[in-house]
């Protein structure tokens, strides 16, 4: 009895997996158009303050108190920053202005009269995105504030000359699953489509062929996936 070829064996495994999942497809079937934007919304027109994350580097200035000011204060893994006089102050998840108010409140409780505090995020180390595929300089990039897909690709020095701009895959971890959606960067650049917001932890892959290679041919499980996303069954 002849053994099935490797390709036939792989096809059989995929077919069985699809039968168990209920429905499967490849990365080509990541939602597009309105379905993609339902999953990853356009970036807002008006920016919202960046939320401080662990490992961020801050400049904290206390007006008229240079001895209490900090030039390179790193937020701990627990989301704290250590200040002179008052010790650890919890600021993770706050905007810079909110953190300023919290630190001013701690200092004003016992040590200073109406302290004026300014917090500036020098380096948003705790929030990163990955840009890969047909770009000039793929890699990990810090996410400072809010960012659209077009700006995210620009962080990697833009697409290569032969990049496929109509098939940009955004992969996001959500509800314990990796989910993917596909966007047309050319249409976004021309103002013909909204620019989706990119979140910390997102992976942007320029070009469908590169997305398929990077994702390793992972199956996409279609059932029970909301908001127009497809969930990647398997790792990168």
N, C-alpha and C positions, 0 to 999 in steps of 0.2 A: 504494500500500500504506500503510495507516494505521500510524503509529507507536504503540507501546504508551504508555499514560498513565504519568505519573511513578509513581503508586502501584503499577501493574502492573510497572513496571521494578524498583522496589524489592523487590517480592515475588519477582520472578524472581532477583534478586541474592541474596536471603536463601535461597531454595530451593537455588540452586547452592552457596552456602557450606555449607548443612546437608549437602548431598550429599557435599561434600569432607570435612567434619568427621566424618561418620558419623551424627551426631545433634546437634540443636540445640534450644534452647528460649529463652524470655525469662526475665527476672529473676523472674517469678512462680513459676518452677520451681526456684528456689533451695531446697535441702533444708530441711525443717521437722521439728519434733519430735525424735525420737531421732537422725535423720540429721544434723540441725543440731548437736546436742550432741556427736556423734562428731567433728565438724569443729572446733568451738570449745568446749572443755570448761568445766564450771562453775568458778567461782572457788573456790579452796580455803578451807576454814573457818578455817585458821590461816595468817596472813600470813607471808611470807618477806621477808627484808630486800631493800630496793630495791638494784639493781645500778647503780653509778655509771656515767654515760655522758659522752662528750665534751660540752663546753659547760655542764655542770652547774655551779652555784655552791655552794661549800662553806664552812662555818665549821670551821676547824681550831684546836682549843684545846690548848695544851701546858701542863699543870698547873705552876704556879709559874714559867712562862716566857712572860710576856706579849709580850716582844720577838720571840719565835719564833712566836707564834700569828697566825693569819690570819682576818680577818672575812669577806672576799669573795674566796675563791680560786676562780678559774675553771679547770675541767679543759680542757686543750687538745684540739685535734682528734686528736692522737695518744694521748689518754687519760692525759696526764701532769699533775701539779700541781707547781708550783715552790715548794719550801720553803727558808727560810733555812738556811744552813750546808750542807745536803745536796743542794741543787739539785733537778732533776726526779725525781719519783717516779711510777712507773706504777701507777695505781689503777683505771683503767677496767675494768668488769666485776666489781669487788669490792663487797661490801656495805660500809656505813659502818664496821662493827666490824672487818672485815678490813682496810680501808684504814687504820684507826687502828693496827692491829698492824704493818702494813708500815712506816708512817711512824715508829712508835716504834722499830722494829728498826733503821731507818737512822740515827736520831738516837742510839740507844744504842750503835751500833757504835764511834763515835769521840768523841761530844760530850757526851752526858748519861748519868747513871747511872739506870737504871730509869725512863725517861721515861713519863709518863702522858698519852696522846693521845686526844682525843675528836674524831671527825669527824661533822658534822651536814650533811645535804643541805638547803641553804636553798632552792634552786630547781632542779628537775629539767628544765632547758631542753632537754636532748638527747632527751627522750622525749615525743612528742606524739601525740594522736589527733584525728580530725576528727569532729565531730557536726553533722549537716546534716538537712535535711528539715523536718518539721513540729515544730520546737522553737522556743522563744521567742528564744533567742540563739545561732544556729548559729555555729560557728567552730572554731579550733584551740585545743586545751587541753593543758597539760603533764600527763603521766602520772606521778604521784607514788606509788610503790609499786604494789601490786596493786589492780586495779579490776574490778568487775563491770559488766555492761551497764546495770543500773539506776542505778548511780552515775554512769556515763558520760553518760547522758541528763540526769541532774540537773546536770551541769556546764554544760549549755546552758540552764539555768533550767527544765528540764522540757518536756514536750510541750505543744503548743498545745491549746486547748480542743477542737478538732475533729480532733485527730491520731488516726490509725489505730494503736492500740497493739498490735494482733494481728499486724502485719506490719512488724517492725523488721529491716532488712537490715544485716548486718555484712559488710564487704568487707575481705579480708586478702590481703597479698602473701605467697605461699608457693611455694617451689620455682620461682621465676621466673614465676609466674602469679598474676593477681588471682582470688581465689576468694570466693564469697559463700555465706552461710547466713541463714536467716530465723527470727526468734524472736518469741514472744508476750510482750510486756512486761507486759500485764495479768495473765497467768498467773504470771509471775515475781513481780509485786508481791503477789499473793495467796498466795504460797508453793506454788503448784500446779506450778511448773516451776523447775528450777535456774537460777541466774544465771550465764551464761557469762562467762569471764574475757576482758577486753579487753587486747590487747597493743599496744605502741608501733607506730605506723603504721597502725593499724586506722581504717577509716571506718565510722561508724554513721549510717545514714539512716533516719529515722523516717517511715513511710508508704510503701506500695508505689508509689503514683503518683509521689511525689517521687523515689523510688529510680529509677524508670524514666526520669524526666526528667533526673536528674543523671547517670545512667550513659549517657545518650544513645542508648538503644535498642540497646545493644551485645548481640550474640549471646552466649549462654552455651554453651561447648563442653562436652559431657557425657562423651565417651569418655576413658578413661585418667586419670580424676580420682579420687584416693583419698579415703578418710575422709569421704565424704558431701558433700564440697564440689562446687560447680560453678565452673568457671574462666571468667572473663570474657575473651572474645576481642575485644580492642580496648581503647582507653583510655577515660578518663572524658571 
